[in-house]
Amino acid sequence: MFTTTSFPDFDSAAQATLTYLHQRMGLSLWMITRTEVDNWIVLQAQDNGYGVKRGDVFHWPDSFCSRMVRGEGPHIAPQSNLVEAYRNAPIAQQVDIGAYVGVPITYGNGSLFGTLCAIDPEIQPDSLVDELPLVELIAQLLSTILDFFLKAEIASRREEYQQLLKERDGTTGFYSLSGWEKLLASEEIRCQKFGFPVSVIIVEVEAAEPKGEEPINDLILQRAAKIIKTVCRQDDFCARIGEREFAILCIECHISQADFIRERLALGFEQGKITADIGIGERSPEKGLLDAMETAKSAAHEQKKFRVKTEG
């Protein structure tokens, strides 16, 4: 009987890594993080004193790690206040840090994903630097595992898209409300694991005819759906979630990118002579995708109120 087994996912490998490093090297807080623009997202934490947990978000430019990846400070600083770049970092004024360990975690193409890092309020022995080859090796292994599971998640998402094809809306060909809810739940889990940036766009189409003229309104919805499909990217998930309401899940998409999509949608509707109100919301690690959806809905409603007031 074998006494070792493979890790089922990146989470398990990451948590086992942090537990091992804490047991071997000490230091109060070990983290695996992802950096997205100015967000420094905690994906996993082994905490013994700082109160940091998975899903916490800090300001990346304030961190020691941001300086480490730019080559301004060493990977291991047993007494971090002796390193000017770390001593002057804003986070050093916010948190007691006596010692620091940090190495990059990368995508398969070598670009930065985040960091494997640790801090402790107490100064550590100079011998801490002798652990650098081990920490770098572990970070390389984590990067390899990460690349494998990121590709697996992309394949899983596409497979889920295919499975939900049977839940399409008959009028527009988009996914139905039930399909939207299932994928939203699945994508939230992916975001929690890997810190994916995801945005939500809500489109509310104005009816052009009174009730009783459903064939005409259906035609408007079909035209609106065609515009949405043309504008959105290949991996974006488009659904009809209400009588005249569409939702778009924009994968690997920051709010600035979502706003660009919103502008293109607005132009498409204007050219197609379709009245529609559009709102966007970006997922925050603290609040999740449901909150991003509510933000987008509220923005669409506010746009409608402003439009009606202006037209009136």
C-alpha positions in Angstrom: 0.0 0.0 0.0 1.4 3.4 -1.0 1.7 6.0 1.8 1.6 9.0 -0.5 -1.1 10.2 -3.0 -1.2 13.1 -5.4 -3.0 16.3 -4.5 -6.5 16.6 -6.0 -6.3 20.3 -6.6 -4.2 23.4 -6.3 -5.8 24.3 -3.0 -4.6 21.1 -1.3 -1.1 21.4 -2.7 -0.9 25.1 -1.6 -2.2 24.4 1.9 0.1 21.5 2.4 3.0 23.6 1.3 2.3 26.4 3.7 1.9 24.0 6.6 5.3 22.4 5.8 7.1 25.7 5.5 5.7 27.0 8.7 6.8 23.8 10.5 10.2 23.9 9.0 11.0 27.6 9.1 8.7 29.1 11.6 7.4 32.7 10.8 4.0 33.7 11.9 2.3 34.2 8.5 2.7 32.2 5.3 0.7 33.1 2.2 0.1 32.2 -1.4 -1.1 35.3 -3.2 -2.3 36.6 -6.5 -1.7 40.1 -7.8 -4.3 41.7 -10.1 -3.5 45.3 -11.0 -3.2 46.9 -7.5 -5.0 44.1 -5.7 -2.9 41.7 -3.7 -5.3 38.8 -3.0 -4.7 36.1 -0.4 -5.5 32.7 -1.9 -4.2 30.6 1.0 -2.9 31.5 4.4 -1.2 29.7 7.3 -1.6 32.4 10.0 -0.4 32.3 13.6 -0.9 35.9 14.8 -1.7 38.4 12.1 -5.4 37.6 11.6 -5.0 37.2 7.8 -7.3 34.8 6.0 -8.1 33.5 2.6 -9.9 36.1 0.5 -8.3 39.1 2.2 -7.2 41.8 -0.2 -4.3 44.2 0.3 -2.7 47.0 -1.8 0.0 45.4 -3.9 2.1 48.5 -4.3 2.4 48.8 -0.5 3.8 45.3 -0.1 7.3 44.0 0.3 6.5 41.5 -2.4 6.0 44.2 -5.0 9.5 45.5 -4.3 10.9 42.0 -4.2 9.7 41.2 -7.8 11.2 44.4 -9.0 14.5 43.4 -7.6 14.6 46.2 -5.0 15.0 43.8 -2.1 16.2 40.3 -1.3 14.0 37.2 -1.3 14.8 36.6 2.4 15.4 39.4 4.9 16.0 38.1 8.4 15.9 41.7 9.7 13.7 43.5 7.1 14.2 47.0 8.5 17.8 46.8 7.4 16.6 46.8 3.8 15.7 50.3 2.6 13.1 49.2 0.1 11.3 47.2 2.8 11.8 49.7 5.6 10.1 52.4 3.4 7.3 50.2 2.2 3.8 51.5 3.4 3.0 48.1 4.8 5.9 48.3 7.2 4.1 51.3 8.8 0.8 49.4 9.0 2.0 46.0 10.3 4.8 44.8 12.6 7.3 43.0 10.3 10.7 41.9 11.7 11.5 39.3 9.0 10.4 38.6 5.4 10.5 35.7 2.9 9.1 36.0 -0.6 9.5 34.4 -4.1 7.4 34.8 -7.2 4.8 32.3 -8.4 4.5 32.4 -12.2 2.2 31.4 -15.1 3.5 28.8 -17.6 4.7 31.6 -19.8 6.8 33.1 -17.0 4.7 36.1 -16.2 3.9 36.9 -12.6 0.9 35.2 -11.0 1.6 36.1 -7.4 3.9 35.2 -4.6 4.8 32.6 -1.9 5.7 34.7 1.1 6.0 34.9 4.8 6.4 37.5 7.6 7.1 37.5 11.3 7.0 40.3 13.8 10.3 39.2 15.3 13.8 39.4 13.7 15.0 36.0 12.6 18.5 34.3 12.7 20.7 35.1 9.7 20.6 31.4 8.9 17.1 31.9 7.5 18.7 32.9 4.2 20.0 29.3 3.8 16.5 28.2 3.2 16.2 30.2 -0.1 17.0 27.3 -2.5 14.2 25.2 -0.9 11.7 28.0 -1.0 12.5 28.8 -4.6 12.2 25.1 -5.5 8.8 24.9 -3.8 7.6 28.1 -5.7 8.7 26.5 -9.0 6.8 23.3 -8.2 3.7 25.4 -7.2 4.0 27.3 -10.5 4.0 24.1 -12.4 1.0 22.7 -10.5 -0.8 26.0 -10.9 -0.3 26.0 -14.7 -1.8 22.5 -14.9 -4.8 23.3 -12.8 -5.5 26.6 -14.5 -5.6 24.8 -17.8 -7.9 22.2 -16.2 -10.2 24.9 -15.0 -10.5 26.4 -18.5 -11.4 23.0 -19.9 -13.9 22.5 -17.0 -15.5 25.8 -17.7 -15.9 25.1 -21.4 -17.3 21.6 -20.6 -19.8 23.2 -18.3 -20.8 25.6 -21.1 -21.6 22.6 -23.3 -23.6 20.8 -20.6 -25.7 23.9 -20.1 -26.6 24.1 -23.8 -29.9 22.3 -23.1 -30.9 25.1 -20.8 -31.0 27.7 -23.6 -33.7 30.4 -23.9 -35.9 29.6 -26.9 -36.3 33.2 -28.1 -32.7 34.4 -28.1 -30.6 31.2 -28.0 -28.8 32.5 -24.9 -28.4 30.5 -21.7 -31.5 30.5 -19.4 -31.8 31.9 -15.9 -31.2 28.5 -14.4 -28.0 28.1 -16.6 -26.9 31.5 -15.5 -27.3 30.7 -11.8 -25.4 27.4 -12.1 -22.5 28.9 -13.9 -22.4 31.9 -11.5 -22.0 29.5 -8.6 -19.3 27.5 -10.4 -17.4 30.6 -11.4 -17.5 31.9 -7.8 -15.7 28.8 -6.7 -13.1 29.2 -9.4 -12.5 32.8 -8.4 -12.1 31.8 -4.7 -9.5 29.3 -5.7 -7.5 31.3 -8.2 -8.5 34.9 -7.8 -9.8 35.3 -11.4 -10.9 38.8 -12.3 -14.5 38.6 -13.4 -17.1 41.3 -14.2 -20.8 41.2 -14.8 -22.8 43.3 -17.3 -26.5 43.7 -17.1 -28.6 44.8 -20.1 -32.2 45.9 -19.8 -33.9 46.3 -23.1 -36.9 48.6 -23.4 -40.0 47.2 -25.0 -41.0 49.0 -28.2 -44.6 47.8 -28.2 -47.3 47.5 -25.6 -48.2 44.1 -24.2 -50.0 42.0 -26.7 -47.4 42.6 -29.4 -45.1 39.9 -28.2 -43.8 38.8 -31.7 -42.5 42.4 -32.3 -40.9 42.5 -28.8 -39.4 39.0 -29.4 -37.8 40.4 -32.6 -36.3 43.2 -30.6 -34.9 40.8 -28.1 -33.4 38.7 -30.9 -31.8 41.7 -32.4 -30.4 42.8 -29.0 -29.0 39.3 -28.5 -27.3 39.4 -31.8 -25.6 42.6 -30.9 -24.5 41.2 -27.5 -23.1 38.1 -29.1 -21.2 40.1 -31.7 -19.6 42.4 -29.1 -18.8 39.8 -26.4 -15.7 37.7 -26.4 -15.6 34.0 -27.1 -15.4 32.8 -23.5 -18.0 35.3 -22.1 -21.2 33.8 -20.9 -24.4 35.4 -22.1 -27.8 34.7 -20.6 -31.4 35.9 -20.7 -32.3 36.2 -17.0 -35.6 38.2 -17.3 -38.4 39.1 -19.7 -36.2 41.9 -21.2 -33.0 41.4 -19.1 -29.7 40.0 -20.2 -26.6 39.2 -18.1 -23.1 38.7 -19.3 -20.3 37.1 -17.3 -17.1 38.5 -18.5 -14.3 36.0 -17.8 -10.7 37.2 -16.9 -12.1 40.8 -17.1 -11.3 43.8 -15.0 -13.8 46.7 -14.7 -11.9 48.8 -17.3 -12.3 46.0 -19.8 -16.0 45.5 -18.9 -16.5 49.3 -19.4 -15.0 49.0 -22.9 -17.5 46.2 -23.7 -20.3 48.3 -22.3 -19.4 51.2 -24.6 -19.4 48.9 -27.6 -22.7 47.5 -26.6 -24.2 51.0 -26.2 -22.9 51.9 -29.7 -24.3 48.7 -31.1 -27.8 49.3 -29.6 -27.7 52.9 -30.8 -26.9 51.9 -34.3 -29.5 49.2 -34.1 -32.1 51.6 -32.8 -32.7 49.6 -29.7 -33.2 51.4 -26.4 -31.3 49.6 -23.6 -29.8 50.4 -20.2 -26.5 48.9 -19.3 -24.8 48.4 -15.9 -21.5 46.8 -15.0 -20.0 45.4 -11.8 -16.6 43.8 -10.9 -16.3 40.9 -8.5 -14.4 41.8 -5.4 -12.8 38.9 -3.5 -14.5 40.1 -0.3 -18.1 40.2 -1.7 -18.2 37.8 -4.6 -20.1 37.5 -7.9 -23.6 38.0 -6.5 -22.6 41.4 -5.2 -21.1 42.3 -8.6 -24.4 41.3 -10.3 -26.4 43.5 -7.9 -24.0 46.4 -8.6 -24.5 45.9 -12.3 -28.3 45.8 -11.9 -28.3 48.9 -9.8 -26.2 50.7 -12.4 -28.6 49.7 -15.1 -31.6 50.9 -13.1 -29.9 54.3 -12.4 -29.1 54.7 -16.1 -32.8 54.0 -16.9 -34.0 56.6 -14.3 -31.7 59.2 -15.7 -32.7 58.4 -19.3 -36.5 58.6 -18.4 -36.0 61.8 -16.6 -34.0 63.3 -19.5 -36.5 62.1 -22.1 -39.4 63.4 -20.0 
